[in-house]
Structure formats: C-alpha cells, structure tokens
Amino acid sequence: MTIRPPVFWLHDAGDRFEPIAETTAAAAAPREGPTELTVSHLISHASPLPGGQEDSGPGFWLGEMWTLLAFSLRVLRAGG
C-alpha cells in the first residue's frame, strides 16, 4: 500500500521570500498524490504588501473571502 497525501498550498500573490513562480513550478511537478495551489491577494504571511492589491470594493473582498473559504473547505474535505 502506498500513501499519497494531497498537498495544499495557500500562497500570497506578492510574496517576496518564495516567488510565486517557484511555487507554480513545484505544484506542476509530477507526484503520486494530488496538489492544489490557491493564490490569494488578500493575505500576506510575511508583511503587508505596499502598493499591492488595492481595495476594489465589495467585489474584491467577497471574492477573496470566497477563495479562502473554498480552500479551507477543500482541505477539510480531504482530511475526512
């Protein structure tokens, strides 16, 4: 029996420490289990993004919150 756990990545679009291109390449690399990459413009795990994504009104906030909620639900579903 082989264990093939899913890999879930939540990445912020303007990350300066691990560029999005590196994460995209890693997500595209062949592996046994599923890999999912979700990119958010709302979060930043390192520091605020100066001059980055501007508050584009309710549509921006609803879209970003939906992205984060949907990602969380997929992770929970994968965990059973």
C-alpha positions, 0 to 999 in steps of 0.5 A: 500500500502506498500513501499519497497525501494531497498537498495544499498550498495557500500562497500570497500573490506578492510574496517576496521570500518564495516567488510565486513562480517557484511555487507554480513550478513545484505544484506542476511537478509530477507526484503520486498524490494530488496538489492544489495551489490557491493564490490569494491577494488578500493575505500576506504571511510575511508583511503587508504588501505596499502598493499591492492589491488595492481595495476594489470594493465589495467585489474584491473582498467577497471574492477573496473571502470566497477563495479562502473559504473554498480552500479551507473547505477543500482541505477539510474535505480531504482530511475526512 
